[in-house]
């Protein structure tokens, strides 16, 4: 199952709709470049760049409770730390699916709550 953005859970945790909307917007602004960094590192077979990019993204998605995206990020980070990138392309593809789902949900939540 792809990662889902749960704005209502974040709202319950943080108690401030504008804060959740701001966090989601900041995430949306950086998600594409973070994913591009991961895909580029995989393409170049650059373990250090992949480790750093996956670590950054893992922190970002963990804020939203996106467990599957965090797990894919952690798996890529671990793989890169070990220096063995076999299978990284497949993991990055799975992460990309989760990120699309997470971003779509975050965009919809932000649009619905900023307009309200």
N, C-alpha and C positions, 0 to 999 in steps of 0.2 A: 504494500500500500504506500502510495506516495505521501510525502510530508504534507501536512495540512497546517495552515495558519489558523490559530485559534485566538482571535482577538478578544473574545469574551473571557477566556481564561486569563489572558494577560491583563484585561481590565479588572478582573477580580483580584489578581495579584498586586497590581500597581495602584488601583483605585483612581486612576486619572486618565480619562479618555484622551485628552490632548497629548499626554505623555506617550501613551500607547501608539497613537497616530503618528507622533513625531519619530518614535523608535522604528515603526514600520516604514515610514518614508525614508529615513536614513538607510535602513537595510535595503530598500528597493533601489536607492541611488547607487549603492555599492555592489549589489549582488552580481550584476552582469560583469563588471570588471574583475571581481573575485573569481567568478567561474571561468572567465577568459584566461586568467592567470593559471588556473589549474589545468585547463585544456592545453594551453601553450606549453606548460612545463611537461605535460605528458607527451605532447608531440615532439618536443626537443629531447625527451628522455633525461630531463634535468631534475635529479632527485632532490637537490637542495631547494630549488625554487618550488617544487611540488610540496615538499614538507612545509615550507613557510606558508604557501598559499592555502593549503589544506588546513593548517593550524588556525589561520586567521578566519577562514570560513566556518570552521567548527565552532569557534567562539561566537560568531555572529548568529548561527542557526540555533545554538544552544539557548540563547536568550529567548527564543520563541518556542522552545520545547519541541522543536522539530527533530525528534529522536532518530528517525531513519536517515535524514540528511546529516546529522551529527555523526552517526555511525559510519556512513560512507566516507565522510571527511576524515574521521579518525583512522579508518582502514587505509586511506590513501596516505595520510601522514605517517602511519606506522610502516607502510610499504616503502615509502621514500626514506625514512630513517634507517631502515635495513638495507637500503641501496638496491633493492630488487623490485623493479618496476613491471615485472611480468604481471599482466592482469590489470594494470593501472588504467588502460583505455576502457575496459569494461566497467570498472568501478566508477570512473569519471562519467561515463554515460549514464549509469544508474543515478549518480549524484545529480547530474544535469536534469533528469526527469523530476527528481524530488524538488530541485530548485525552481523549476518552472511552476510546479504545483504550489509551492510555498509562495512564490512571487505573485502568482495569479490570485491566490487567496488574500494575501496582504493588500494587493491593489484594490480588490473588491471591498475589503473591510475599510480601508482608508477612504475610498470614494463614498461609501455608505455612511461613514461617521463624520466626515468633514462636511458633507452636504446636509447632514441632519441638523 
